[in-house]
Amino acid sequence: MKTYTANDPLFGEVSYVDNKRHLWLLSVLFPLIPLVGMGLMSWTGMEWTLWVPLIFVYTGIPLLDYLFPNDSSNPPEQVVPQLEADPYYRILNHLTVPLHFIILVTGAWFVATQDLSGSGLLAAGLIVGAISGYGINTGHELGHKKERADRIAARIVLAVPCYGHFSMEHNVGHHAEVATPEDSASARFGESIYRFALREIPGGIRRGWRLEAERLQRKGLKKWSRHNEILQSYALSVVLYGALLFIFGSVILPFLLIQVAFAWWQLTSANYIEHYGLLRQKGKGGRYERCQPHHSWNANHTASNLVTFHLERHSDHHAFAARRYQSLRHFEDVPQLPSGYFGMFLLAYVPYFWRKVMDPRVLDLVDGDMSRVNTGPAARA
């Protein structure tokens, strides 16, 4: 294991070993999970085995989160600059990018060459779509960084789920308006995930395009030009999907549509649970307070964090967006989710149970003061 050391004028020599250093490889390997289902079907001839990876993701990983203790460890701040400068962690991000393309192409090939029933086609589309949605998480981690290579890699991987507007919408839009009624990507108290999706998906597209047009205008460039970073990613999507349809034929069109829809749904699911009901307060001048760690729901569940590049340490991410995943911190006094993301997704899909679990938690945070809760018209009534 690699040891990071730094001299502190108050504490002397500070040493740190990242015990999860090699476990972060799980985040790289996770996109390959659709191959398990395809391999099982090829080996056994049983089509139902295509559902095995999907079942594992949404029940197996939450079970592991329950069985393993939560990880609330933090790296000492004195060694964080060394930890963030270590190229190993960045390489893992970049290694994940081509895997998303490989899985999509392999999935298309599998569907085109196998005689699948409707159930098999649905299983293949959903698990590949889940991984395409995870590609947005890869783009999320890379797109926040200052290095040009990271930001280019983000636009490339976002072409897989056809979500090229994400970097602009998320980095500039969501991070500025997070935990406010104005933010289309922050779920309101009492709002079901299905109602949220009708607001979040079109709202994100509109905001992303508006912000990109404003960026280009400030530079004296046209919206419809090669300089438009959203168009760059969308152009790659057109080439990718066009090539797949040309090579494998229209037989894969239902598969492609299912996996794109489910990829988008994965991001909507994450956005829904990350800020549900949380509200930044306005100061005397009418401006919202700076985003703090308590404006995001956090999770320290070990298994789901190890396969998502620490996505669930969302409180630190929103307060300090430039920090890399290996340096994200746990805070004791921030809202904590009762399960990792995959378990919370399933809970969100049944609004009655979601509200039973999450609404009391929101109200406890604000001592029942609804003026401190992000609510919509229905919840206010």
Backbone hydrogen bonds in HBPLUS format (Angstrom, degrees):
<---DONOR---> <-ACCEPTOR-->    atom                        ^
c    i                          cat <-CA-CA->   ^        H-A-AA   ^      H-
h    n   atom  resd res      DA  || num        DHA   H-A  angle D-A-AA Bond
n    s   type  num  typ     dist DA aas  dist angle  dist       angle   num
A0004-TYR N   A0016-TYR O   2.80 MM  12  5.13 173.3  1.80 156.1 157.6     1
A0016-TYR N   A0004-TYR O   2.77 MM  12  5.13 137.1  1.95 146.7 158.3     2
A0006-ALA N   A0014-VAL O   2.87 MM   8  5.21 143.1  2.01 142.4 153.8     3
A0014-VAL N   A0006-ALA O   2.65 MM   8  5.21 168.5  1.66 164.4 168.7     4
A0008-ASP N   A0012-GLY O   2.65 MM   4  4.74 164.4  1.67 131.0 136.8     5
A0012-GLY N   A0008-ASP O   2.74 MM   4  4.74 139.6  1.91 141.3 142.5     6
A0021-ARG N   A0018-ASP O   3.06 MM   3  5.29 163.2  2.09 116.0 117.5     7
A0023-LEU N   A0020-LYS O   2.97 MM   3  4.85 116.9  2.38  95.0 112.4     8
A0024-TRP N   A0020-LYS O   3.03 MM   4  6.21 131.0  2.28 159.1 166.5     9
A0025-LEU N   A0022-HIS O   3.18 MM   3  5.79 163.1  2.21 112.0 117.3    10
A0026-LEU N   A0023-LEU O   2.94 MM   3  5.76 166.0  1.96 121.9 126.2    11
A0027-SER N   A0024-TRP O   3.00 MM   3  5.54 143.9  2.13 111.9 120.5    12
A0028-VAL N   A0025-LEU O   2.97 MM   3  5.06 130.7  2.22  97.6 111.4    13
A0029-LEU N   A0025-LEU O   2.92 MM   4  6.27 155.6  1.98 152.4 159.6    14
A0030-PHE N   A0026-LEU O   2.87 MM   4  5.77 141.5  2.02 142.2 151.0    15
A0032-LEU N   A0029-LEU O   2.88 MM   3  5.61 157.8  1.93 125.4 132.7    16
A0033-ILE N   A0030-PHE O   3.10 MM   3  5.71 168.5  2.11 127.6 128.3    17
A0035-LEU N   A0032-LEU O   2.96 MM   3  5.75 149.6  2.05 125.0 132.9    18
A0036-VAL N   A0033-ILE O   3.01 MM   3  5.47 148.3  2.12 112.6 121.1    19
A0038-MET N   A0034-PRO O   3.21 MM   4  6.55 167.9  2.22 154.1 157.3    20
A0039-GLY N   A0035-LEU O   2.78 MM   4  5.80 155.3  1.84 143.0 150.5    21
A0040-LEU N   A0036-VAL O   2.86 MM   4  6.05 157.2  1.91 149.4 155.7    22
A0041-MET N   A0037-GLY O   3.00 MM   4  6.21 159.4  2.04 149.6 154.6    23
A0042-SER N   A0038-MET O   3.01 MM   4  6.19 158.7  2.06 144.8 151.1    24
A0043-TRP N   A0039-GLY O   2.92 MM   4  6.05 146.1  2.03 144.7 154.0    25
A0044-THR N   A0040-LEU O   2.83 MM   4  5.89 166.9  1.84 152.1 155.6    26
A0045-GLY N   A0041-MET O   2.66 MM   4  4.89 144.1  1.79 132.3 142.4    27
A0049-THR N   A0046-MET O   3.28 MM   3  5.99 158.0  2.33 115.5 121.0    28
A0050-LEU N   A0047-GLU O   3.04 MM   3  5.92 170.5  2.05 125.9 129.0    29
A0051-TRP N   A0048-TRP O   3.00 MM   3  5.80 165.2  2.02 122.3 126.7    30
A0052-VAL N   A0049-THR O   3.09 MM   3  5.25 155.3  2.15 105.6 113.1    31
A0055-ILE N   A0051-TRP O   2.96 MM   4  6.18 160.9  2.00 160.8 166.8    32
A0056-PHE N   A0052-VAL O   2.95 MM   4  6.17 158.1  2.00 153.9 160.1    33
A0057-VAL N   A0053-PRO O   2.96 MM   4  6.21 160.8  2.00 150.5 154.8    34
A0058-TYR N   A0054-LEU O   3.18 MM   4  6.38 163.9  2.20 151.0 153.9    35
A0059-THR N   A0055-ILE O   2.86 MM   4  5.74 130.5  2.11 146.0 156.7    36
A0060-GLY N   A0056-PHE O   2.72 MM   4  4.23 117.4  2.11 106.2 124.9    37
A0061-ILE N   A0056-PHE O   2.91 MM   5  6.34 143.8  2.04 168.8 171.4    38
A0063-LEU N   A0059-THR O   3.08 MM   4  6.15 146.4  2.20 137.4 146.8    39
A0064-LEU N   A0060-GLY O   2.95 MM   4  6.28 153.4  2.02 148.7 156.0    40
A0065-ASP N   A0061-ILE O   2.86 MM   4  6.16 153.1  1.94 151.1 159.2    41
A0066-TYR N   A0062-PRO O   3.01 MM   4  6.26 142.7  2.15 138.7 148.1    42
A0066-TYR N   A0063-LEU O   3.08 MM   3  5.01 120.6  2.45  91.7 106.6    43
A0067-LEU N   A0063-LEU O   2.91 MM   4  6.21 150.5  2.00 147.5 156.0    44
A0068-PHE N   A0064-LEU O   2.92 MM   4  5.96 165.5  1.94 155.9 158.2    45
A0071-ASP N   A0300-ASN O   2.94 MM 229  5.39 159.6  1.98 159.7 154.0    46
A0079-VAL N   A0076-PRO O   3.07 MM   3  5.81 150.6  2.16 120.1 126.5    47
A0080-VAL N   A0077-GLU O   3.30 MM   3  5.08 151.0  2.39  96.0 104.4    48
A0082-GLN N   A0079-VAL O   3.05 MM   3  5.40 120.5  2.42 107.7 121.8    49
A0083-LEU N   A0079-VAL O   2.94 MM   4  6.21 160.9  1.98 155.9 162.3    50
A0084-GLU N   A0080-VAL O   2.85 MM   4  6.01 161.9  1.88 162.2 165.0    51
A0085-ALA N   A0081-PRO O   3.10 MM   4  6.14 135.8  2.30 133.3 144.7    52
A0085-ALA N   A0082-GLN O   3.18 MM   3  5.04 125.6  2.49  90.8 105.1    53
A0086-ASP N   A0082-GLN O   3.11 MM   4  6.24 120.2  2.48 141.9 154.9    54
A0086-ASP N   A0083-LEU O   3.40 MM   3  5.39 151.8  2.48  96.8 104.7    55
A0091-ILE N   A0087-PRO O   2.89 MM   4  6.07 158.9  1.93 160.3 166.5    56
A0092-LEU N   A0088-TYR O   3.17 MM   4  6.50 150.7  2.26 146.5 153.4    57
A0094-HIS N   A0090-ARG O   3.14 MM   4  6.54 160.9  2.17 152.5 156.7    58
A0095-LEU N   A0091-ILE O   2.81 MM   4  6.04 150.7  1.90 154.3 163.1    59
A0096-THR N   A0092-LEU O   3.30 MM   4  6.45 138.1  2.48 140.3 149.1    60
A0096-THR N   A0093-ASN O   3.16 MM   3  5.43 135.7  2.37 100.6 112.2    61
A0097-VAL N   A0094-HIS O   3.25 MM   3  5.43 136.9  2.45 100.6 111.0    62
A0099-LEU N   A0096-THR O   3.13 MM   3  5.32 124.7  2.45 102.0 116.7    63
A0100-HIS N   A0097-VAL O   3.25 MM   3  5.81 140.5  2.42 113.0 121.3    64
A0101-PHE N   A0098-PRO O   3.13 MM   3  5.26 122.0  2.48  99.1 113.0    65
A0102-ILE N   A0098-PRO O   2.97 MM   4  6.28 160.0  2.01 152.8 159.0    66
A0103-ILE N   A0099-LEU O   2.94 MM   4  6.12 159.5  1.98 149.4 153.7    67
A0104-LEU N   A0100-HIS O   3.19 MM   4  6.31 160.4  2.23 140.0 145.2    68
A0105-VAL N   A0101-PHE O   2.97 MM   4  6.16 169.9  1.98 156.3 158.9    69
A0106-THR N   A0102-ILE O   2.84 MM   4  5.94 161.2  1.88 148.4 154.6    70
A0107-GLY N   A0103-ILE O   2.81 MM   4  5.88 157.1  1.86 146.0 152.7    71
A0108-ALA N   A0104-LEU O   2.98 MM   4  6.21 156.7  2.03 147.2 153.1    72
A0109-TRP N   A0105-VAL O   2.93 MM   4  6.18 161.3  1.96 150.3 155.6    73
A0110-PHE N   A0106-THR O   2.85 MM   4  6.05 159.7  1.89 150.5 156.2    74
A0111-VAL N   A0107-GLY O   3.01 MM   4  6.21 166.1  2.03 151.6 154.5    75
A0112-ALA N   A0108-ALA O   2.99 MM   4  6.13 155.3  2.06 146.5 153.7    76
A0113-THR N   A0109-TRP O   3.00 MM   4  6.12 137.0  2.19 145.4 156.1    77
A0114-GLN N   A0110-PHE O   3.01 MM   4  5.95 126.5  2.31 147.6 158.3    78
A0121-LEU N   A0117-SER O   2.95 MM   4  6.18 162.6  1.98 154.5 159.3    79
A0122-LEU N   A0118-GLY O   2.94 MM   4  6.08 155.8  2.00 143.0 149.8    80
A0123-ALA N   A0119-SER O   2.93 MM   4  6.16 160.2  1.97 148.4 153.6    81
A0124-ALA N   A0120-GLY O   2.97 MM   4  6.17 165.2  1.99 151.2 154.8    82
A0125-GLY N   A0121-LEU O   2.93 MM   4  6.08 161.9  1.96 148.4 153.9    83
A0126-LEU N   A0122-LEU O   2.88 MM   4  6.03 157.0  1.93 151.3 157.4    84
A0127-ILE N   A0123-ALA O   3.08 MM   4  6.23 172.6  2.09 154.4 155.9    85
A0128-VAL N   A0124-ALA O   3.12 MM   4  6.10 162.9  2.15 146.5 151.9    86
A0129-GLY N   A0125-GLY O   2.87 MM   4  5.77 144.4  1.99 132.7 144.0    87
A0130-ALA N   A0126-LEU O   2.78 MM   4  6.00 145.9  1.89 144.1 153.3    88
A0131-ILE N   A0127-ILE O   3.18 MM   4  6.45 151.5  2.27 140.4 146.7    89
A0132-SER N   A0128-VAL O   2.82 MM   4  6.14 149.3  1.92 145.5 155.3    90
A0133-GLY N   A0129-GLY O   2.80 MM   4  6.02 152.0  1.88 146.6 154.3    91
A0134-TYR N   A0130-ALA O   2.97 MM   4  6.26 140.4  2.13 133.3 144.4    92
A0135-GLY N   A0131-ILE O   2.96 MM   4  6.31 126.8  2.25 134.1 148.3    93
A0135-GLY N   A0132-SER O   2.96 MM   3  4.90 130.4  2.21  90.9 105.4    94
A0136-ILE N   A0133-GLY O   2.97 MM   3  5.36 142.5  2.11 105.2 115.3    95
A0137-ASN N   A0134-TYR O   2.91 MM   3  5.02 123.5  2.24  96.5 111.5    96
A0138-THR N   A0134-TYR O   3.08 MM   4  6.59 147.5  2.19 144.7 153.8    97
A0139-GLY N   A0135-GLY O   2.89 MM   4  6.20 159.9  1.93 147.0 152.3    98
A0140-HIS N   A0136-ILE O   2.73 MM   4  5.90 136.9  1.92 137.0 150.2    99
A0141-GLU N   A0137-ASN O   3.01 MM   4  6.32 158.1  2.06 151.3 153.8   100
A0142-LEU N   A0138-THR O   3.11 MM   4  6.36 167.1  2.13 152.2 155.6   101
A0143-GLY N   A0139-GLY O   2.71 MM   4  5.50 152.2  1.78 141.0 150.0   102
A0145-LYS N   A0142-LEU O   3.16 MM   3  5.67 162.5  2.20 115.6 121.0   103
A0150-ASP N   A0147-GLU O   3.12 MM   3  5.41 124.1  2.45 103.3 116.5   104
A0151-ARG N   A0147-GLU O   3.22 MM   4  6.60 159.2  2.27 153.2 158.7   105
A0152-ILE N   A0148-ARG O   2.92 MM   4  6.16 154.8  1.99 153.4 160.4   106
A0153-ALA N   A0149-ALA O   2.98 MM   4  6.09 159.1  2.03 142.2 148.3   107
A0154-ALA N   A0150-ASP O   2.96 MM   4  6.22 145.0  2.08 142.1 152.0   108
A0155-ARG N   A0151-ARG O   3.19 MM   4  6.50 157.3  2.24 143.1 147.3   109
A0156-ILE N   A0152-ILE O   2.99 MM   4  6.29 150.8  2.07 148.9 157.8   110
A0157-VAL N   A0153-ALA O   2.97 MM   4  6.22 169.1  1.98 155.3 156.5   111
A0158-LEU N   A0154-ALA O   3.04 MM   4  6.14 149.7  2.13 147.5 155.9   112
A0159-ALA N   A0156-ILE O   3.09 MM   3  5.48 155.6  2.15 107.7 115.4   113
A0160-VAL N   A0157-VAL O   3.15 MM   3  5.74 155.7  2.21 113.6 119.3   114
A0163-TYR N   A0158-LEU O   2.95 MM   5  5.31 163.6  1.98 165.5 163.3   115
A0162-CYS N   A0159-ALA O   3.23 MM   3  4.74 151.6  2.32  92.1  99.8   116
A0166-PHE N   A0163-TYR O   3.04 MM   3  5.75 167.0  2.06 126.5 129.3   117
A0169-GLU N   A0165-HIS O   3.04 MM   4  6.07 167.1  2.06 159.1 162.4   118
A0170-HIS N   A0166-PHE O   2.67 MM   4  5.61 168.3  1.69 162.2 165.1   119
A0171-ASN N   A0167-SER O   2.89 MM   4  5.63 153.1  1.97 140.6 148.1   120
A0172-VAL N   A0168-MET O   3.18 MM   4  5.56 151.4  2.26 131.3 139.9   121
A0173-GLY N   A0169-GLU O   3.09 MM   4  4.89 125.7  2.40 106.7 121.8   122
A0174-HIS N   A0169-GLU O   2.84 MM   5  6.31 154.2  1.90 150.5 159.0   123
A0175-HIS N   A0170-HIS O   3.05 MM   5  6.27 151.6  2.13 163.4 168.0   124
A0176-ALA N   A0173-GLY O   3.17 MM   3  5.38 131.7  2.41 101.0 113.8   125
A0177-GLU N   A0173-GLY O   3.08 MM   4  6.29 152.4  2.16 153.5 161.4   126
A0178-VAL N   A0174-HIS O   2.75 MM   4  5.24 117.1  2.15 151.8 160.0   127
A0280-ARG N   A0179-ALA O   2.85 MM 101  5.72 155.6  1.91 164.3 159.1   128
A0183-ASP N   A0180-THR O   3.16 MM   3  5.57 158.9  2.21 112.8 118.8   129
A0186-SER N   A0183-ASP O   3.36 MM   3  5.53 167.1  2.38 110.9 111.0   130
A0277-GLY N   A0187-ALA O   2.99 MM  90  6.27 159.4  2.03 141.0 146.0   131
A0191-GLU N   A0188-ARG O   3.04 MM   3  5.41 159.4  2.09 134.3 134.8   132
A0189-PHE N   A0374-ASN O   2.69 MM 185  5.93 170.7  1.70 163.3 162.7   133
A0196-PHE N   A0192-SER O   2.87 MM   4  6.05 157.9  1.91 150.5 157.9   134
A0197-ALA N   A0193-ILE O   2.92 MM   4  6.04 150.2  2.01 137.1 143.9   135
A0199-ARG N   A0196-PHE O   2.96 MM   3  5.23 141.3  2.11 105.4 117.1   136
A0200-GLU N   A0196-PHE O   2.68 MM   4  5.81 162.1  1.71 161.2 167.7   137
A0201-ILE N   A0197-ALA O   3.15 MM   4  5.71 164.3  2.18 137.2 141.4   138
A0203-GLY N   A0199-ARG O   3.18 MM   4  5.79 139.7  2.35 128.7 140.4   139
A0204-GLY N   A0200-GLU O   2.84 MM   4  5.82 152.1  1.91 146.4 152.5   140
A0205-ILE N   A0201-ILE O   3.21 MM   4  6.47 159.2  2.25 149.7 154.8   141
A0206-ARG N   A0202-PRO O   3.00 MM   4  6.18 171.2  2.00 154.2 156.4   142
A0207-ARG N   A0203-GLY O   2.98 MM   4  6.07 162.2  2.01 145.5 151.0   143
A0208-GLY N   A0204-GLY O   2.89 MM   4  5.95 161.1  1.93 146.5 152.1   144
A0209-TRP N   A0205-ILE O   3.10 MM   4  6.28 169.5  2.11 154.2 156.2   145
A0210-ARG N   A0206-ARG O   2.97 MM   4  6.11 158.6  2.02 147.9 154.5   146
A0211-LEU N   A0207-ARG O   2.93 MM   4  6.06 166.2  1.95 153.4 156.6   147
A0212-GLU N   A0208-GLY O   3.01 MM   4  6.16 155.4  2.07 146.7 153.7   148
A0213-ALA N   A0209-TRP O   2.94 MM   4  6.07 158.1  1.99 147.4 153.3   149
A0214-GLU N   A0210-ARG O   2.98 MM   4  6.23 154.0  2.05 145.9 153.1   150
A0215-ARG N   A0211-LEU O   2.96 MM   4  6.17 151.1  2.04 142.4 150.2   151
A0216-LEU N   A0212-GLU O   2.99 MM   4  6.24 162.0  2.03 151.3 155.2   152
A0217-GLN N   A0213-ALA O   2.91 MM   4  6.05 153.3  1.98 144.5 152.6   153
A0218-ARG N   A0214-GLU O   3.04 MM   4  6.23 155.4  2.11 146.1 151.3   154
A0219-LYS N   A0216-LEU O   3.05 MM   3  5.10 130.7  2.30  96.0 109.6   155
A0221-LEU N   A0216-LEU O   2.80 MM   5  4.95 169.9  1.81 148.7 145.2   156
A0220-GLY N   A0217-GLN O   2.94 MM   3  4.90 158.2  1.99 103.3 110.0   157
A0228-ASN N   A0225-SER O   3.14 MM   3  5.69 166.8  2.16 115.6 119.8   158
A0232-GLN N   A0228-ASN O   3.04 MM   4  6.36 146.1  2.16 145.6 155.8   159
A0233-SER N   A0229-GLU O   3.30 MM   4  6.52 158.1  2.35 140.1 143.4   160
A0234-TYR N   A0230-ILE O   2.94 MM   4  6.21 164.8  1.96 153.3 158.3   161
A0235-ALA N   A0231-LEU O   2.76 MM   4  5.81 152.2  1.83 147.1 154.1   162
A0236-LEU N   A0232-GLN O   3.29 MM   4  6.56 151.5  2.38 139.0 145.3   163
A0237-SER N   A0233-SER O   3.05 MM   4  6.41 148.3  2.15 143.8 153.2   164
A0238-VAL N   A0234-TYR O   2.94 MM   4  6.29 155.0  2.00 151.7 157.4   165
A0239-VAL N   A0235-ALA O   3.04 MM   4  6.34 159.7  2.08 147.9 153.0   166
A0240-LEU N   A0236-LEU O   2.86 MM   4  6.02 164.6  1.89 150.8 155.3   167
A0241-TYR N   A0237-SER O   2.88 MM   4  6.00 178.8  1.88 159.1 159.4   168
A0242-GLY N   A0238-VAL O   2.83 MM   4  5.63 149.2  1.92 138.3 148.5   169
A0243-ALA N   A0239-VAL O   2.91 MM   4  5.94 153.4  1.98 142.8 149.5   170
A0244-LEU N   A0240-LEU O   3.09 MM   4  6.37 155.6  2.15 144.8 151.3   171
A0245-LEU N   A0241-TYR O   3.01 MM   4  6.22 163.0  2.04 149.0 152.9   172
A0246-PHE N   A0242-GLY O   2.95 MM   4  6.09 151.8  2.03 143.3 151.6   173
A0247-ILE N   A0243-ALA O   2.90 MM   4  6.05 158.7  1.94 150.3 155.5   174
A0248-PHE N   A0244-LEU O   2.90 MM   4  5.89 171.4  1.90 153.5 156.4   175
A0249-GLY N   A0245-LEU O   2.79 MM   4  4.77 136.3  1.98 122.1 132.3   176
A0252-ILE N   A0249-GLY O   3.36 MM   3  6.46 173.4  2.36 127.5 127.7   177
A0253-LEU N   A0250-SER O   3.02 MM   3  5.20 162.6  2.05 110.1 115.7   178
A0256-LEU N   A0252-ILE O   2.94 MM   4  6.24 158.7  1.99 158.7 165.1   179
A0257-LEU N   A0253-LEU O   2.98 MM   4  6.21 162.0  2.02 158.1 162.5   180
A0258-ILE N   A0254-PRO O   2.96 MM   4  6.14 159.8  2.00 150.2 155.6   181
A0259-GLN N   A0255-PHE O   3.00 MM   4  6.18 168.7  2.02 153.5 156.5   182
A0260-VAL N   A0256-LEU O   3.02 MM   4  6.14 155.3  2.08 146.1 152.6   183
A0261-ALA N   A0257-LEU O   3.04 MM   4  6.11 165.7  2.06 146.5 150.9   184
A0262-PHE N   A0258-ILE O   2.95 MM   4  6.14 160.9  1.99 151.9 157.2   185
A0263-ALA N   A0259-GLN O   2.93 MM   4  5.95 146.0  2.05 136.7 146.2   186
A0264-TRP N   A0260-VAL O   3.03 MM   4  6.31 161.9  2.06 153.4 156.7   187
A0265-TRP N   A0261-ALA O   3.01 MM   4  6.24 149.2  2.11 139.4 148.7   188
A0266-GLN N   A0262-PHE O   2.95 MM   4  6.21 139.3  2.12 142.2 151.6   189
A0266-GLN N   A0263-ALA O   3.20 MM   3  5.21 127.4  2.49  94.0 107.0   190
A0268-THR N   A0264-TRP O   3.07 MM   4  6.40 163.9  2.09 151.5 156.3   191
A0269-SER N   A0265-TRP O   2.85 MM   4  6.03 153.1  1.92 145.4 152.7   192
A0270-ALA N   A0266-GLN O   3.03 MM   4  6.32 156.5  2.08 146.5 152.1   193
A0271-ASN N   A0267-LEU O   2.84 MM   4  6.09 171.9  1.85 161.0 163.0   194
A0272-TYR N   A0268-THR O   2.91 MM   4  6.00 151.3  1.99 144.9 153.0   195
A0273-ILE N   A0269-SER O   3.31 MM   4  6.58 158.2  2.36 147.9 150.9   196
A0274-GLU N   A0270-ALA O   3.15 MM   4  6.15 142.4  2.29 151.4 161.6   197
A0297-TRP N   A0274-GLU O   2.78 MM  23  5.13 173.2  1.78 147.7 149.7   198
A0278-LEU N   A0275-HIS O   3.04 MM   3  5.53 160.3  2.08 130.2 136.4   199
A0374-ASN N   A0277-GLY O   2.97 MM  97  4.70 165.3  1.99 118.8 121.4   200
A0289-GLU N   A0281-GLN O   2.80 MM   8  5.78 154.3  1.87 167.6 171.6   201
A0283-GLY N   A0287-ARG O   2.80 MM   4  5.58 165.2  1.82 155.2 155.6   202
A0286-GLY N   A0283-GLY O   3.03 MM   3  5.37 162.4  2.06 113.4 117.7   203
A0295-HIS N   A0292-GLN O   2.97 MM   3  5.63 159.7  2.01 128.1 129.8   204
A0298-ASN N   A0335-PRO O   2.80 MM  37  6.00 168.6  1.82 150.3 154.0   205
A0337-LEU N   A0298-ASN O   2.79 MM  39  5.99 164.6  1.82 173.6 175.0   206
A0299-ALA N   A0312-GLU O   2.92 MM  13  5.09 140.9  2.07 140.9 144.3   207
A0305-ASN N   A0301-HIS O   3.25 MM   4  6.20 147.2  2.36 145.3 154.4   208
A0306-LEU N   A0302-THR O   3.05 MM   4  6.21 149.7  2.14 150.1 158.4   209
A0308-THR N   A0305-ASN O   3.26 MM   3  5.17 161.4  2.29 100.9 106.4   210
A0310-HIS N   A0305-ASN O   3.03 MM   5  4.55 169.7  2.04 145.2 142.0   211
A0311-LEU N   A0308-THR O   3.07 MM   3  5.51 141.2  2.22 112.3 122.6   212
A0313-ARG N   A0310-HIS O   3.09 MM   3  5.71 165.8  2.12 119.2 123.5   213
A0317-HIS N   A0313-ARG O   3.39 MM   4  6.60 156.1  2.45 139.8 146.7   214
A0318-HIS N   A0314-HIS O   3.05 MM   4  6.19 162.2  2.08 149.4 151.5   215
A0319-ALA N   A0315-SER O   3.25 MM   4  6.40 150.9  2.34 141.3 149.3   216
A0320-PHE N   A0316-ASP O   2.80 MM   4  5.79 148.6  1.89 148.9 157.3   217
A0323-ARG N   A0320-PHE O   3.21 MM   3  6.03 164.8  2.23 124.0 128.2   218
A0327-SER N   A0324-ARG O   2.91 MM   3  5.63 159.1  1.96 124.5 131.3   219
A0328-LEU N   A0325-TYR O   3.35 MM   3  5.45 161.7  2.39 105.4 110.6   220
A0344-MET N   A0340-GLY O   3.01 MM   4  6.21 156.6  2.07 153.6 161.2   221
A0345-PHE N   A0341-TYR O   2.78 MM   4  6.00 144.2  1.91 151.2 160.9   222
A0346-LEU N   A0342-PHE O   3.44 MM   4  6.71 163.0  2.47 141.6 143.5   223
A0347-LEU N   A0343-GLY O   3.20 MM   4  6.50 155.3  2.27 143.0 150.0   224
A0348-ALA N   A0344-MET O   2.87 MM   4  6.07 155.3  1.93 148.6 155.0   225
A0349-TYR N   A0345-PHE O   3.11 MM   4  6.41 138.7  2.29 147.9 158.9   226
A0350-VAL N   A0347-LEU O   3.16 MM   3  5.67 161.5  2.20 112.4 118.2   227
A0353-PHE N   A0350-VAL O   3.00 MM   3  5.73 119.5  2.37 124.4 136.6   228
A0354-TRP N   A0350-VAL O   3.07 MM   4  6.23 161.6  2.10 151.8 156.8   229
A0355-ARG N   A0351-PRO O   2.95 MM   4  6.07 167.2  1.97 153.6 155.0   230
A0356-LYS N   A0352-TYR O   3.09 MM   4  6.29 151.2  2.17 140.9 149.4   231
A0357-VAL N   A0353-PHE O   3.03 MM   4  6.23 149.8  2.12 147.8 154.2   232
A0358-MET N   A0354-TRP O   2.74 MM   4  5.81 174.4  1.75 162.5 164.5   233
A0359-ASP N   A0355-ARG O   3.09 MM   4  5.02 146.8  2.20 118.3 128.5   234
A0361-ARG N   A0358-MET O   3.06 MM   3  5.12 117.6  2.47  97.9 113.8   235
A0362-VAL N   A0358-MET O   3.00 MM   4  6.33 155.4  2.06 157.4 164.1   236
A0363-LEU N   A0359-ASP O   3.04 MM   4  6.29 168.5  2.05 157.4 159.8   237
A0364-ASP N   A0360-PRO O   2.90 MM   4  6.03 148.8  1.99 143.7 152.1   238
A0365-LEU N   A0361-ARG O   3.19 MM   4  6.39 146.7  2.31 141.3 148.9   239
A0365-LEU N   A0362-VAL O   3.13 MM   3  5.29 124.6  2.45  98.0 111.7   240
A0366-VAL N   A0363-LEU O   3.26 MM   3  5.38 133.1  2.50  97.1 108.5   241
A0368-GLY N   A0363-LEU O   2.83 MM   5  4.72 157.7  1.88 146.1 146.3   242
A0367-ASP N   A0364-ASP O   3.39 MM   3  4.98 167.1  2.40  97.0 100.5   243
A0369-ASP N   A0366-VAL O   3.03 MM   3  5.44 165.7  2.05 116.0 120.7   244
A0372-ARG N   A0369-ASP O   3.03 MM   3  5.81 165.4  2.05 121.9 126.7   245
A0373-VAL N   A0370-MET O   3.16 MM   3  5.08 156.4  2.22 110.9 109.8   246
A0380-ARG N   A0376-GLY O   3.08 MM   4  6.32 158.7  2.13 156.3 162.8   247
A0381-ALA N   A0377-PRO O   3.09 MM   4  6.30 157.2  2.15 147.4 152.9   248
